[in-house]
Amino acid sequence: MEYSFDEVVQYVEEEDVKFIKMAFCDVLGQQKNISIMSGELMRAFKSGVPIDGSAIYGFDTDVHSDLFLFPDPSTLSVLPWRPEHGKVVRMFCNIKKPDGTPFECDLRYFLQQAEKKAEEKGIKFFFGSEMEFYLFKRDELGNPTKIPYDNAGYMDVAPDDKGENVRREICLTLEQMGILPESSHHEEGPGQNEIDFRYNSPLKAADDAITFKNVVNTIASRNGLYADFSPKPIKDCSGNGMHINISAKSADNREIMKNVIAGILCHISEITLFLNTKEESYNRFGAYKAPKYISWSAENRSQLVRIPAAVGENKRAELRSPDPMCNPYIAYAMIIMAGLDGINKNMELSMPVDVNLYDIDDEMKKSLKLLPDSLSKAKEIAESSSFIAENMPNKILKTYL
């Protein structure tokens, strides 16, 4: 449910809300927050809540460090794991400068602007994520270890799958927060899990992705475990992916998905830095169903983009290269920009590559373009890209470089 300003004020007054967490992200997508008492809510809506921007990674505001958080009432959500009496709620915020103008490193605003550009052209994008994570045991002092919670495999069942009850608790918590999980299961790696949730508008989908990681970390910790979203937690096992499901519709009902996919394939090397932000991200490519080549196909899980077998509103394209360490606001924004470029230039979609790319000969390997194979290569490509320069504030780019 999306709340209005009046509904938020009424809810806080009537439901014994004592604390309000004002949430936002740094440039790399790490969630931050500041808590205010319920009596400060009206001030927050009217004047914003001040923070020290110089202390936030990537904000680069040492000279003019004062920034203000303005809560988005539509994002109100109770934190179910906090006390029932004296409730704690959370709202995502937009970040503004003291003069009221948007802060250029607020990537939530950056995504809103990308969404607006699409809507001005009569295009609506929708995103849904499939996020993988490992559950590791903690030692007697509560510190994370690299000992997997179980040794189960893909879609195994209990008792081999020890994560079943943890996933159940995560899904029920998400449901209480207004996020609808579609499915959950054990993944290929020992202690590895996946939970998928429904598609939504770009901003809501990005907010949900941030909330999802917060919920998983919280529920794992409450169960004495550590949730690891890093791209390659165990060297010789399956890496963690964040498969992004993409659909787009035009106001005039034109068929545009081929152009969208063509635009993504055209610009994927330039935006990979923002989808795969760690050196270990590139160790994941090319094994355990993680892509290596720039190609697409129907259903084929060895491809960068696959078109799952689905009908009606569930038809979509699945981008398989990102990992959960990316900032979803910037990831979705850059995918929108690439898709719009494909539409604006009427890009032709290449022929599908209907083969298993993990088992091809040297001749075919030479005919396919590769994703960047290292973080330094991804930085080099992004830095020299006119597409990135045109579509991204220089302050954000500098942080990633």
KEZAVO-151374 format. One record per residue (C-alpha): chain; y, x negated, z. Coordinates in Angstrom, 2 decimals. Example, Ala and Ser with C-alpha at 12.3 -4.5 7.8 and 13.67 -1.06 7.14 Angstrom:
2
{ch=A | v=-4.50 | u=-12.30 | w=7.80};
{ch=A | v=-1.06 | u=-13.67 | w=7.14};
//
This chain:
401
{ch=A | v=0.00 | u=0.00 | w=0.00};
{ch=A | v=3.49 | u=-1.22 | w=-0.85};
{ch=A | v=6.11 | u=-0.41 | w=1.77};
{ch=A | v=9.82 | u=0.30 | w=1.31};
{ch=A | v=12.55 | u=-1.03 | w=3.58};
{ch=A | v=12.73 | u=2.25 | w=5.52};
{ch=A | v=8.95 | u=2.41 | w=5.89};
{ch=A | v=8.82 | u=-1.12 | w=7.28};
{ch=A | v=11.51 | u=-0.34 | w=9.86};
{ch=A | v=9.69 | u=2.85 | w=10.87};
{ch=A | v=6.30 | u=1.09 | w=11.04};
{ch=A | v=7.63 | u=-1.69 | w=13.26};
{ch=A | v=9.25 | u=0.84 | w=15.61};
{ch=A | v=6.28 | u=3.23 | w=15.85};
{ch=A | v=3.28 | u=0.85 | w=15.77};
{ch=A | v=4.13 | u=-1.48 | w=18.67};
{ch=A | v=4.93 | u=-4.48 | w=16.43};
{ch=A | v=6.28 | u=-7.37 | w=18.49};
{ch=A | v=6.19 | u=-10.35 | w=16.09};
{ch=A | v=6.96 | u=-10.63 | w=12.39};
{ch=A | v=5.78 | u=-13.69 | w=10.49};
{ch=A | v=8.14 | u=-14.61 | w=7.65};
{ch=A | v=5.85 | u=-16.34 | w=5.14};
{ch=A | v=6.66 | u=-18.61 | w=2.18};
{ch=A | v=5.12 | u=-21.61 | w=0.41};
{ch=A | v=6.15 | u=-25.18 | w=-0.24};
{ch=A | v=6.15 | u=-26.45 | w=-3.82};
{ch=A | v=2.44 | u=-27.34 | w=-3.77};
{ch=A | v=1.45 | u=-23.90 | w=-2.45};
{ch=A | v=0.91 | u=-24.67 | w=1.25};
{ch=A | v=1.76 | u=-21.54 | w=3.25};
{ch=A | v=4.50 | u=-21.86 | w=5.87};
{ch=A | v=6.00 | u=-19.31 | w=8.21};
{ch=A | v=8.48 | u=-18.67 | w=10.98};
{ch=A | v=8.00 | u=-15.85 | w=13.50};
{ch=A | v=10.77 | u=-13.52 | w=14.63};
{ch=A | v=10.76 | u=-10.81 | w=17.28};
{ch=A | v=10.83 | u=-7.23 | w=16.04};
{ch=A | v=14.41 | u=-6.80 | w=17.30};
{ch=A | v=15.54 | u=-9.37 | w=14.69};
{ch=A | v=14.13 | u=-7.40 | w=11.72};
{ch=A | v=17.41 | u=-5.79 | w=10.61};
{ch=A | v=19.17 | u=-9.16 | w=10.71};
{ch=A | v=16.40 | u=-10.67 | w=8.59};
{ch=A | v=16.77 | u=-8.00 | w=5.91};
{ch=A | v=20.57 | u=-8.18 | w=5.92};
{ch=A | v=21.37 | u=-11.87 | w=6.40};
{ch=A | v=18.06 | u=-13.71 | w=6.10};
{ch=A | v=16.38 | u=-16.04 | w=8.59};
{ch=A | v=17.62 | u=-19.65 | w=8.44};
{ch=A | v=15.23 | u=-22.58 | w=7.97};
{ch=A | v=15.63 | u=-26.33 | w=7.54};
{ch=A | v=14.79 | u=-26.90 | w=3.87};
{ch=A | v=14.81 | u=-30.68 | w=4.25};
{ch=A | v=11.62 | u=-30.46 | w=6.33};
{ch=A | v=9.65 | u=-28.58 | w=3.63};
{ch=A | v=7.71 | u=-30.65 | w=1.10};
{ch=A | v=9.27 | u=-30.61 | w=-2.37};
{ch=A | v=12.41 | u=-28.69 | w=-1.41};
{ch=A | v=14.52 | u=-31.90 | w=-1.60};
{ch=A | v=17.52 | u=-30.51 | w=0.29};
{ch=A | v=18.61 | u=-33.38 | w=2.51};
{ch=A | v=22.32 | u=-32.93 | w=1.73};
{ch=A | v=22.40 | u=-29.11 | w=1.70};
{ch=A | v=19.45 | u=-28.30 | w=3.91};
{ch=A | v=20.21 | u=-24.74 | w=5.07};
{ch=A | v=18.09 | u=-22.09 | w=3.36};
{ch=A | v=17.46 | u=-18.44 | w=4.20};
{ch=A | v=14.27 | u=-16.35 | w=4.09};
{ch=A | v=14.65 | u=-12.74 | w=2.95};
{ch=A | v=11.53 | u=-10.62 | w=3.57};
{ch=A | v=10.00 | u=-8.54 | w=0.77};
{ch=A | v=9.20 | u=-5.18 | w=2.43};
{ch=A | v=6.51 | u=-4.37 | w=-0.13};
{ch=A | v=4.35 | u=-7.21 | w=1.25};
{ch=A | v=4.10 | u=-5.97 | w=4.85};
{ch=A | v=0.62 | u=-6.51 | w=6.26};
{ch=A | v=-0.86 | u=-6.43 | w=9.75};
{ch=A | v=-2.76 | u=-9.55 | w=10.81};
{ch=A | v=-5.99 | u=-7.89 | w=12.00};
{ch=A | v=-7.17 | u=-10.89 | w=14.03};
{ch=A | v=-4.10 | u=-10.71 | w=16.30};
{ch=A | v=-3.84 | u=-8.38 | w=19.38};
{ch=A | v=-3.87 | u=-4.62 | w=18.83};
{ch=A | v=-1.09 | u=-4.18 | w=21.42};
{ch=A | v=2.04 | u=-6.06 | w=20.48};
{ch=A | v=0.95 | u=-6.26 | w=16.83};
{ch=A | v=1.75 | u=-9.18 | w=14.56};
{ch=A | v=2.70 | u=-8.43 | w=10.95};
{ch=A | v=3.50 | u=-10.65 | w=7.99};
{ch=A | v=5.86 | u=-10.36 | w=5.05};
{ch=A | v=6.29 | u=-12.78 | w=2.17};
{ch=A | v=9.85 | u=-13.91 | w=1.61};
{ch=A | v=12.16 | u=-14.98 | w=-1.15};
{ch=A | v=14.27 | u=-18.04 | w=-0.43};
{ch=A | v=18.03 | u=-18.13 | w=-1.01};
{ch=A | v=20.86 | u=-20.60 | w=-0.61};
{ch=A | v=23.73 | u=-19.90 | w=1.84};
{ch=A | v=25.79 | u=-18.39 | w=-1.02};
{ch=A | v=23.04 | u=-15.85 | w=-1.73};
{ch=A | v=21.79 | u=-17.37 | w=-4.97};
{ch=A | v=18.04 | u=-17.93 | w=-5.46};
{ch=A | v=16.69 | u=-21.33 | w=-4.43};
{ch=A | v=15.34 | u=-23.15 | w=-7.48};
{ch=A | v=12.21 | u=-24.41 | w=-5.67};
{ch=A | v=11.18 | u=-20.92 | w=-4.56};
{ch=A | v=8.11 | u=-20.55 | w=-6.76};
{ch=A | v=7.71 | u=-16.91 | w=-5.81};
{ch=A | v=11.07 | u=-16.34 | w=-7.51};
{ch=A | v=9.94 | u=-18.57 | w=-10.38};
{ch=A | v=6.96 | u=-16.27 | w=-10.98};
{ch=A | v=9.17 | u=-13.18 | w=-10.70};
{ch=A | v=11.37 | u=-14.59 | w=-13.48};
{ch=A | v=8.35 | u=-15.29 | w=-15.70};
{ch=A | v=7.10 | u=-11.75 | w=-15.12};
{ch=A | v=10.57 | u=-10.42 | w=-15.98};
{ch=A | v=10.65 | u=-12.39 | w=-19.27};
{ch=A | v=7.35 | u=-10.82 | w=-20.27};
{ch=A | v=8.45 | u=-7.32 | w=-19.34};
{ch=A | v=11.66 | u=-7.72 | w=-21.36};
{ch=A | v=9.41 | u=-8.19 | w=-24.38};
{ch=A | v=7.32 | u=-5.16 | w=-23.46};
{ch=A | v=4.41 | u=-7.27 | w=-22.17};
{ch=A | v=2.63 | u=-6.78 | w=-18.86};
{ch=A | v=0.29 | u=-9.44 | w=-17.49};
{ch=A | v=-2.43 | u=-8.94 | w=-14.89};
{ch=A | v=-4.31 | u=-11.59 | w=-12.91};
{ch=A | v=-7.36 | u=-11.71 | w=-10.69};
{ch=A | v=-8.88 | u=-14.75 | w=-9.02};
{ch=A | v=-12.40 | u=-15.88 | w=-8.23};
{ch=A | v=-12.10 | u=-18.53 | w=-5.52};
{ch=A | v=-14.83 | u=-20.84 | w=-4.30};
{ch=A | v=-14.92 | u=-22.66 | w=-0.96};
{ch=A | v=-17.34 | u=-24.61 | w=1.20};
{ch=A | v=-18.15 | u=-23.83 | w=4.82};
{ch=A | v=-18.73 | u=-26.94 | w=6.93};
{ch=A | v=-19.74 | u=-27.29 | w=10.56};
{ch=A | v=-17.37 | u=-28.62 | w=13.22};
{ch=A | v=-18.29 | u=-31.26 | w=15.78};
{ch=A | v=-18.31 | u=-30.79 | w=19.57};
{ch=A | v=-14.54 | u=-31.44 | w=19.67};
{ch=A | v=-13.86 | u=-28.85 | w=16.99};
{ch=A | v=-13.07 | u=-31.38 | w=14.26};
{ch=A | v=-14.30 | u=-30.67 | w=10.70};
{ch=A | v=-17.40 | u=-32.49 | w=9.47};
{ch=A | v=-18.97 | u=-32.75 | w=6.03};
{ch=A | v=-22.19 | u=-31.09 | w=7.23};
{ch=A | v=-22.69 | u=-27.89 | w=5.16};
{ch=A | v=-23.20 | u=-24.66 | w=7.10};
{ch=A | v=-26.42 | u=-24.04 | w=5.13};
{ch=A | v=-28.54 | u=-25.40 | w=2.30};
{ch=A | v=-28.80 | u=-22.19 | w=0.30};
{ch=A | v=-28.27 | u=-21.99 | w=-3.47};
{ch=A | v=-26.77 | u=-19.61 | w=-6.00};
{ch=A | v=-26.88 | u=-15.96 | w=-4.83};
{ch=A | v=-29.53 | u=-16.73 | w=-2.19};
{ch=A | v=-29.97 | u=-14.26 | w=0.65};
{ch=A | v=-30.16 | u=-14.50 | w=4.42};
{ch=A | v=-31.57 | u=-16.18 | w=6.40};
{ch=A | v=-31.20 | u=-19.10 | w=3.93};
{ch=A | v=-27.65 | u=-17.93 | w=3.23};
{ch=A | v=-25.97 | u=-18.33 | w=6.62};
{ch=A | v=-22.54 | u=-17.49 | w=5.24};
{ch=A | v=-23.38 | u=-13.81 | w=4.66};
{ch=A | v=-21.83 | u=-12.55 | w=7.90};
{ch=A | v=-18.78 | u=-14.80 | w=7.51};
{ch=A | v=-18.15 | u=-13.44 | w=4.01};
{ch=A | v=-18.61 | u=-9.90 | w=5.34};
{ch=A | v=-15.96 | u=-10.51 | w=8.02};
{ch=A | v=-13.62 | u=-12.03 | w=5.43};
{ch=A | v=-14.03 | u=-9.05 | w=3.08};
{ch=A | v=-13.45 | u=-6.49 | w=5.85};
{ch=A | v=-10.35 | u=-8.36 | w=7.00};
{ch=A | v=-8.97 | u=-8.49 | w=3.46};
{ch=A | v=-9.59 | u=-4.75 | w=3.11};
{ch=A | v=-7.61 | u=-4.10 | w=6.31};
{ch=A | v=-4.76 | u=-6.09 | w=4.76};
{ch=A | v=-4.74 | u=-4.04 | w=1.55};
{ch=A | v=-6.66 | u=-6.51 | w=-0.64};
{ch=A | v=-9.77 | u=-5.15 | w=-2.34};
{ch=A | v=-12.64 | u=-7.64 | w=-2.72};
{ch=A | v=-14.93 | u=-6.85 | w=-5.66};
{ch=A | v=-17.90 | u=-9.04 | w=-4.79};
{ch=A | v=-19.04 | u=-11.98 | w=-2.70};
{ch=A | v=-22.03 | u=-14.30 | w=-2.82};
{ch=A | v=-23.38 | u=-17.76 | w=-2.06};
{ch=A | v=-22.51 | u=-20.31 | w=-4.74};
{ch=A | v=-24.52 | u=-23.26 | w=-6.07};
{ch=A | v=-23.49 | u=-25.90 | w=-3.56};
{ch=A | v=-24.85 | u=-26.14 | w=0.01};
{ch=A | v=-22.53 | u=-24.08 | w=2.18};
{ch=A | v=-20.53 | u=-23.00 | w=-0.89};
{ch=A | v=-19.29 | u=-19.42 | w=-1.21};
{ch=A | v=-17.33 | u=-17.25 | w=-3.63};
{ch=A | v=-15.33 | u=-14.05 | w=-3.14};
{ch=A | v=-13.72 | u=-12.23 | w=-6.08};
{ch=A | v=-10.98 | u=-9.63 | w=-5.81};
{ch=A | v=-9.43 | u=-7.07 | w=-8.15};
{ch=A | v=-6.76 | u=-7.88 | w=-10.68};
{ch=A | v=-3.13 | u=-7.02 | w=-10.01};
{ch=A | v=0.40 | u=-7.69 | w=-11.20};
{ch=A | v=1.25 | u=-11.42 | w=-11.26};
{ch=A | v=3.34 | u=-11.50 | w=-8.07};
{ch=A | v=0.93 | u=-9.32 | w=-6.07};
{ch=A | v=-2.03 | u=-11.36 | w=-7.35};
{ch=A | v=-0.36 | u=-14.62 | w=-6.25};
{ch=A | v=0.54 | u=-13.18 | w=-2.82};
{ch=A | v=-3.10 | u=-12.04 | w=-2.50};
{ch=A | v=-4.39 | u=-15.52 | w=-3.40};
{ch=A | v=-2.27 | u=-17.11 | w=-0.66};
{ch=A | v=-3.37 | u=-14.42 | w=1.81};
{ch=A | v=-7.00 | u=-14.96 | w=0.83};
{ch=A | v=-6.94 | u=-18.65 | w=1.72};
{ch=A | v=-5.24 | u=-17.88 | w=5.04};
{ch=A | v=-7.87 | u=-15.25 | w=5.89};
{ch=A | v=-10.80 | u=-17.51 | w=4.92};
{ch=A | v=-9.44 | u=-20.40 | w=7.00};
{ch=A | v=-8.84 | u=-18.09 | w=9.98};
{ch=A | v=-12.23 | u=-16.34 | w=9.91};
{ch=A | v=-14.08 | u=-19.63 | w=9.36};
{ch=A | v=-12.33 | u=-21.16 | w=12.38};
{ch=A | v=-13.11 | u=-18.08 | w=14.52};
{ch=A | v=-16.78 | u=-18.66 | w=13.67};
{ch=A | v=-16.64 | u=-22.33 | w=14.61};
{ch=A | v=-16.58 | u=-23.48 | w=10.98};
{ch=A | v=-14.23 | u=-25.26 | w=8.60};
{ch=A | v=-13.38 | u=-23.82 | w=5.17};
{ch=A | v=-12.81 | u=-26.45 | w=2.48};
{ch=A | v=-11.04 | u=-25.40 | w=-0.75};
{ch=A | v=-10.72 | u=-28.92 | w=-2.16};
{ch=A | v=-11.92 | u=-29.44 | w=-5.75};
{ch=A | v=-14.88 | u=-31.70 | w=-4.98};
{ch=A | v=-15.89 | u=-31.58 | w=-1.29};
{ch=A | v=-19.34 | u=-33.15 | w=-1.90};
{ch=A | v=-19.61 | u=-35.83 | w=-4.59};
{ch=A | v=-22.85 | u=-34.83 | w=-6.32};
{ch=A | v=-22.58 | u=-31.06 | w=-5.84};
{ch=A | v=-20.74 | u=-28.20 | w=-7.47};
{ch=A | v=-16.95 | u=-28.37 | w=-7.18};
{ch=A | v=-14.67 | u=-25.56 | w=-6.08};
{ch=A | v=-13.09 | u=-23.64 | w=-8.91};
{ch=A | v=-10.42 | u=-20.95 | w=-9.01};
{ch=A | v=-11.30 | u=-18.97 | w=-12.11};
{ch=A | v=-8.26 | u=-16.97 | w=-13.21};
{ch=A | v=-8.92 | u=-13.69 | w=-15.01};
{ch=A | v=-6.09 | u=-12.78 | w=-17.38};
{ch=A | v=-5.26 | u=-9.62 | w=-19.27};
{ch=A | v=-2.07 | u=-8.60 | w=-21.07};
{ch=A | v=-0.90 | u=-5.32 | w=-22.56};
{ch=A | v=2.02 | u=-4.57 | w=-24.87};
{ch=A | v=4.17 | u=-1.47 | w=-24.65};
{ch=A | v=3.39 | u=-0.64 | w=-28.30};
{ch=A | v=-0.38 | u=-1.09 | w=-27.79};
{ch=A | v=-0.58 | u=-4.08 | w=-30.12};
{ch=A | v=-3.62 | u=-6.35 | w=-29.78};
{ch=A | v=-2.07 | u=-9.44 | w=-28.18};
{ch=A | v=-4.87 | u=-11.08 | w=-26.20};
{ch=A | v=-5.86 | u=-13.34 | w=-29.11};
{ch=A | v=-2.29 | u=-14.65 | w=-29.22};
{ch=A | v=-2.23 | u=-15.05 | w=-25.44};
{ch=A | v=-5.46 | u=-17.08 | w=-25.44};
{ch=A | v=-4.19 | u=-19.16 | w=-28.38};
{ch=A | v=-1.01 | u=-19.95 | w=-26.45};
{ch=A | v=-2.97 | u=-20.98 | w=-23.37};
{ch=A | v=-5.27 | u=-23.24 | w=-25.40};
{ch=A | v=-2.23 | u=-24.74 | w=-27.15};
{ch=A | v=-0.44 | u=-25.63 | w=-23.90};
{ch=A | v=-3.33 | u=-26.15 | w=-21.49};
{ch=A | v=-3.04 | u=-29.95 | w=-21.45};
{ch=A | v=0.67 | u=-29.69 | w=-20.61};
{ch=A | v=0.13 | u=-27.28 | w=-17.70};
{ch=A | v=-3.05 | u=-28.86 | w=-16.29};
{ch=A | v=-1.01 | u=-30.90 | w=-13.79};
{ch=A | v=-0.02 | u=-27.62 | w=-12.09};
{ch=A | v=-3.52 | u=-26.11 | w=-12.22};
{ch=A | v=-5.31 | u=-29.24 | w=-11.00};
{ch=A | v=-3.11 | u=-31.09 | w=-8.55};
{ch=A | v=-5.47 | u=-33.63 | w=-6.95};
{ch=A | v=-7.17 | u=-36.75 | w=-8.30};
{ch=A | v=-10.53 | u=-35.26 | w=-7.32};
{ch=A | v=-9.70 | u=-32.20 | w=-9.48};
{ch=A | v=-10.55 | u=-34.33 | w=-12.50};
{ch=A | v=-13.89 | u=-35.45 | w=-11.03};
{ch=A | v=-14.91 | u=-31.79 | w=-11.15};
{ch=A | v=-14.46 | u=-31.46 | w=-14.93};
{ch=A | v=-17.51 | u=-31.61 | w=-17.17};
{ch=A | v=-20.28 | u=-30.70 | w=-14.72};
{ch=A | v=-21.61 | u=-27.74 | w=-12.75};
{ch=A | v=-20.00 | u=-25.17 | w=-15.09};
{ch=A | v=-16.56 | u=-26.78 | w=-14.89};
{ch=A | v=-14.98 | u=-27.24 | w=-18.35};
{ch=A | v=-14.11 | u=-30.52 | w=-20.03};
{ch=A | v=-13.19 | u=-29.48 | w=-23.57};
{ch=A | v=-10.40 | u=-27.23 | w=-24.86};
{ch=A | v=-12.37 | u=-24.38 | w=-26.38};
{ch=A | v=-13.29 | u=-20.73 | w=-25.92};
{ch=A | v=-16.25 | u=-18.44 | w=-26.43};
{ch=A | v=-17.67 | u=-15.11 | w=-25.34};
{ch=A | v=-19.67 | u=-15.16 | w=-22.07};
{ch=A | v=-20.36 | u=-18.94 | w=-22.32};
{ch=A | v=-19.70 | u=-20.62 | w=-18.94};
{ch=A | v=-19.42 | u=-24.11 | w=-20.41};
{ch=A | v=-16.09 | u=-23.17 | w=-22.05};
{ch=A | v=-12.52 | u=-23.57 | w=-20.84};
{ch=A | v=-11.83 | u=-19.91 | w=-21.67};
{ch=A | v=-14.62 | u=-17.41 | w=-21.76};
{ch=A | v=-14.51 | u=-13.70 | w=-22.54};
{ch=A | v=-16.81 | u=-11.99 | w=-20.02};
{ch=A | v=-18.99 | u=-9.10 | w=-21.11};
{ch=A | v=-16.95 | u=-6.11 | w=-19.92};
{ch=A | v=-15.55 | u=-2.82 | w=-21.17};
{ch=A | v=-12.36 | u=-0.81 | w=-20.74};
{ch=A | v=-9.86 | u=-1.99 | w=-18.15};
{ch=A | v=-12.19 | u=-4.82 | w=-17.09};
{ch=A | v=-11.85 | u=-6.64 | w=-20.44};
{ch=A | v=-10.19 | u=-9.98 | w=-19.82};
{ch=A | v=-10.11 | u=-13.70 | w=-20.51};
{ch=A | v=-11.30 | u=-16.10 | w=-17.81};
{ch=A | v=-9.60 | u=-19.50 | w=-17.51};
{ch=A | v=-12.10 | u=-21.80 | w=-15.78};
{ch=A | v=-10.27 | u=-25.09 | w=-15.26};
{ch=A | v=-7.97 | u=-24.39 | w=-12.25};
{ch=A | v=-9.05 | u=-25.16 | w=-8.71};
{ch=A | v=-8.01 | u=-23.56 | w=-5.38};
{ch=A | v=-5.57 | u=-26.34 | w=-4.45};
{ch=A | v=-3.09 | u=-25.14 | w=-7.08};
{ch=A | v=-0.03 | u=-23.07 | w=-6.18};
{ch=A | v=-0.86 | u=-19.62 | w=-7.63};
{ch=A | v=2.81 | u=-18.78 | w=-8.18};
{ch=A | v=3.35 | u=-21.73 | w=-10.49};
{ch=A | v=-0.12 | u=-21.38 | w=-12.07};
{ch=A | v=0.40 | u=-17.74 | w=-13.03};
{ch=A | v=3.99 | u=-18.39 | w=-14.19};
{ch=A | v=2.94 | u=-21.19 | w=-16.53};
{ch=A | v=0.04 | u=-19.14 | w=-17.91};
{ch=A | v=2.51 | u=-16.32 | w=-18.64};
{ch=A | v=4.86 | u=-18.74 | w=-20.39};
{ch=A | v=2.03 | u=-20.18 | w=-22.49};
{ch=A | v=0.76 | u=-16.70 | w=-23.35};
{ch=A | v=4.25 | u=-15.52 | w=-24.33};
{ch=A | v=4.66 | u=-18.56 | w=-26.58};
{ch=A | v=1.41 | u=-17.61 | w=-28.27};
{ch=A | v=2.71 | u=-14.07 | w=-28.81};
{ch=A | v=6.21 | u=-15.12 | w=-29.95};
{ch=A | v=4.83 | u=-17.60 | w=-32.48};
{ch=A | v=1.93 | u=-15.34 | w=-33.48};
{ch=A | v=-0.49 | u=-18.22 | w=-32.82};
{ch=A | v=-3.89 | u=-17.94 | w=-34.48};
{ch=A | v=-6.88 | u=-18.18 | w=-32.19};
{ch=A | v=-9.30 | u=-20.92 | w=-33.18};
{ch=A | v=-12.94 | u=-20.16 | w=-33.94};
{ch=A | v=-15.19 | u=-19.74 | w=-30.87};
{ch=A | v=-17.46 | u=-22.60 | w=-29.90};
{ch=A | v=-20.75 | u=-20.80 | w=-29.28};
{ch=A | v=-22.76 | u=-23.72 | w=-27.94};
{ch=A | v=-23.59 | u=-25.22 | w=-24.55};
{ch=A | v=-20.93 | u=-27.92 | w=-24.26};
{ch=A | v=-22.95 | u=-29.83 | w=-21.67};
{ch=A | v=-25.55 | u=-30.54 | w=-24.34};
{ch=A | v=-23.80 | u=-31.49 | w=-27.60};
{ch=A | v=-24.14 | u=-34.51 | w=-29.88};
{ch=A | v=-21.55 | u=-37.25 | w=-30.34};
{ch=A | v=-20.39 | u=-35.83 | w=-33.66};
{ch=A | v=-19.39 | u=-32.52 | w=-32.11};
{ch=A | v=-17.75 | u=-34.27 | w=-29.15};
{ch=A | v=-15.40 | u=-36.00 | w=-31.61};
{ch=A | v=-14.32 | u=-32.65 | w=-33.06};
{ch=A | v=-13.21 | u=-31.18 | w=-29.71};
{ch=A | v=-10.04 | u=-31.86 | w=-27.74};
{ch=A | v=-10.43 | u=-32.90 | w=-24.11};
{ch=A | v=-8.62 | u=-31.76 | w=-21.00};
{ch=A | v=-6.72 | u=-34.58 | w=-19.26};
{ch=A | v=-9.32 | u=-36.75 | w=-17.50};
{ch=A | v=-7.13 | u=-38.00 | w=-14.63};
{ch=A | v=-4.14 | u=-36.98 | w=-12.55};
{ch=A | v=-2.05 | u=-39.78 | w=-14.07};
{ch=A | v=-2.88 | u=-38.57 | w=-17.59};
{ch=A | v=-1.94 | u=-34.99 | w=-16.67};
{ch=A | v=1.39 | u=-36.24 | w=-15.27};
{ch=A | v=2.06 | u=-38.24 | w=-18.42};
{ch=A | v=1.45 | u=-35.22 | w=-20.66};
{ch=A | v=3.58 | u=-32.88 | w=-18.50};
{ch=A | v=6.46 | u=-35.37 | w=-18.29};
{ch=A | v=6.67 | u=-35.73 | w=-22.06};
{ch=A | v=6.27 | u=-31.99 | w=-22.80};
{ch=A | v=9.19 | u=-30.08 | w=-24.31};
{ch=A | v=7.39 | u=-26.84 | w=-23.35};
{ch=A | v=7.43 | u=-27.86 | w=-19.66};
{ch=A | v=11.05 | u=-29.03 | w=-19.87};
{ch=A | v=12.11 | u=-25.68 | w=-21.33};
{ch=A | v=10.22 | u=-23.54 | w=-18.81};
{ch=A | v=10.31 | u=-25.35 | w=-15.48};
{ch=A | v=13.18 | u=-26.36 | w=-13.16};
{ch=A | v=13.48 | u=-30.13 | w=-13.09};
{ch=A | v=13.31 | u=-30.19 | w=-9.27};
{ch=A | v=9.83 | u=-28.67 | w=-9.34};
{ch=A | v=8.64 | u=-30.97 | w=-12.10};
{ch=A | v=9.89 | u=-34.04 | w=-10.21};
{ch=A | v=7.83 | u=-33.08 | w=-7.16};
{ch=A | v=4.64 | u=-32.92 | w=-9.21};
{ch=A | v=5.41 | u=-36.18 | w=-10.98};
//
